[in-house]
Amino acid sequence: MQHSELNEPLQITSSDISESRFEMVKLERVAFSDAGMAGARFTDVNLAGAQFKAVDLSGGRIEDALLPGLVVRDANMSGARFQDVSLAGASFEQVDLSGVVIANCALAGMKIDGIEVEKLLAAYRGQI
C-alpha cells in the first residue's frame, strides 16, 4: 500500500499479512487484530490512534512514523525495530518486546505495562 489516505478506520482481522510493506500511508485509527504480521514494514506512515491486538509483528520495522496514541496489547513484537518515530502516548500491554530496538525515538508519555518509559529510563540512569 503506497501514497494512500483512508477516511474510515480500517479493520484488519484474522489475516496473514506477513512481510507486507506500508509506505507513505495515512492509517489513523487502523485496527489490526489476530493478524500475522511477522516481518511487516511501516515506513513514513501515520498510525495515530492505531490498535494492534493479538498480532505477531515479530521482526517488523516501523520507521519515520507518527504513533501518538498507539495501543498494542497481547502481541509478539520480538525483534522489531522502531526508528525515528514518535512513541509519545503509546501504550504496550502484555507484549513480547524481547530483542526490540528503539532508536532515535520520542518517548514522552509512552507506557509499558502502565509505567512511563521516561521514569524507567530515569531510574535506570539513577536520576530518581
Secondary structure per residue as TSV (DSSP state, phi and psi in degrees):
chain	resnum	aa	ss	phi	psi
A	1	M	-	360.0	125.0
A	2	Q	E	-136.3	149.9
A	3	H	E	47.3	52.4
A	4	S	E	-128.4	159.2
A	5	E	E	-137.8	129.8
A	6	L	-	-104.9	129.2
A	7	N	S	-86.7	-28.2
A	8	E	S	-106.4	144.5
A	9	P	-	-59.7	129.9
A	10	L	-	-86.7	139.0
A	11	Q	E	-121.1	122.3
A	12	I	E	-117.0	112.5
A	13	T	E	-128.1	140.0
A	14	S	S	49.1	48.4
A	15	S	-	-127.0	154.5
A	16	D	B	-108.8	106.6
A	17	I	-	-119.6	31.8
A	18	S	T	-55.1	145.1
A	19	E	T	65.0	11.5
A	20	S	-	-68.6	155.7
A	21	R	E	-122.3	127.3
A	22	F	E	-119.6	117.4
A	23	E	E	-130.7	131.9
A	24	M	E	49.5	54.4
A	25	V	E	-125.1	140.3
A	26	K	E	-95.3	108.6
A	27	L	-	-119.2	39.6
A	28	E	T	-56.7	136.0
A	29	R	T	63.5	16.1
A	30	V	-	-62.1	145.8
A	31	A	E	-123.1	113.7
A	32	F	E	-101.5	127.8
A	33	S	E	-142.9	139.5
A	34	D	S	49.7	48.0
A	35	A	-	-119.7	139.8
A	36	G	B	-84.9	115.4
A	37	M	-	-130.8	20.1
A	38	A	T	-53.8	130.2
A	39	G	T	75.2	5.3
A	40	A	-	-65.3	151.5
A	41	R	E	-129.6	128.6
A	42	F	E	-116.9	116.4
A	43	T	E	-127.3	127.0
A	44	D	S	54.2	53.6
A	45	V	-	-119.9	157.1
A	46	N	B	-107.7	107.9
A	47	L	-	-112.2	31.1
A	48	A	T	-58.4	127.7
A	49	G	T	72.7	10.7
A	50	A	-	-69.7	154.6
A	51	Q	E	-127.0	130.6
A	52	F	E	-120.2	107.6
A	53	K	E	-124.4	127.8
A	54	A	S	53.8	49.9
A	55	V	-	-115.9	156.9
A	56	D	B	-109.8	100.6
A	57	L	-	-110.8	26.7
A	58	S	T	-59.3	137.5
A	59	G	T	70.9	7.7
A	60	G	-	-76.3	166.4
A	61	R	E	-132.7	133.7
A	62	I	E	-126.4	116.0
A	63	E	E	-132.7	142.4
A	64	D	S	49.9	50.8
A	65	A	-	-124.4	154.8
A	66	L	B	-99.1	123.0
A	67	L	-	-128.5	26.4
A	68	P	T	-62.3	133.7
A	69	G	T	77.7	9.1
A	70	L	-	-59.7	135.4
A	71	V	E	-122.6	123.5
A	72	V	E	-124.3	123.9
A	73	R	E	-135.9	143.8
A	74	D	E	48.4	52.4
A	75	A	E	-129.0	159.0
A	76	N	E	-107.6	111.5
A	77	M	-	-120.0	20.8
A	78	S	T	-57.2	135.7
A	79	G	T	73.8	6.7
A	80	A	-	-74.3	163.0
A	81	R	E	-131.3	129.0
A	82	F	E	-112.5	122.7
A	83	Q	E	-138.6	132.5
A	84	D	S	54.6	48.0
A	85	V	-	-126.2	160.1
A	86	S	B	-99.3	115.2
A	87	L	-	-100.1	14.8
A	88	A	T	-58.1	124.0
A	89	G	T	78.5	3.4
A	90	A	-	-74.5	150.1
A	91	S	E	-130.7	130.0
A	92	F	E	-122.2	119.4
A	93	E	E	-130.2	128.3
A	94	Q	E	52.4	54.6
A	95	V	E	-121.9	134.2
A	96	D	E	-79.4	107.1
A	97	L	-	-107.9	18.1
A	98	S	T	-63.2	132.9
A	99	G	T	74.1	8.7
A	100	V	-	-72.6	140.2
A	101	V	E	-112.2	126.3
A	102	I	E	-118.9	112.5
A	103	A	E	-126.7	130.0
A	104	N	S	55.4	49.3
A	105	C	-	-118.9	147.9
A	106	A	B	-82.4	127.3
A	107	L	-	-116.2	1.8
A	108	A	T	-54.8	124.2
A	109	G	T	80.7	-2.9
A	110	M	-	-70.4	138.5
A	111	K	E	-125.4	141.8
A	112	I	E	-122.5	121.9
A	113	D	T	49.7	40.6
A	114	G	T	80.3	1.5
A	115	I	E	-107.8	130.5
A	116	E	E	-66.2	128.1
A	117	V	H	-62.1	-37.2
A	118	E	H	-59.2	-38.0
A	119	K	H	-69.8	-38.2
A	120	L	H	-61.7	-44.4
A	121	L	H	-66.6	-39.1
A	122	A	H	-63.7	-41.6
A	123	A	H	-64.9	-41.0
A	124	Y	H	-61.7	-39.2
A	125	R	T	-83.9	1.0
A	126	G	T	76.1	23.5
A	127	Q	-	-92.0	-3.4
A	128	I	-	-110.9	360.0
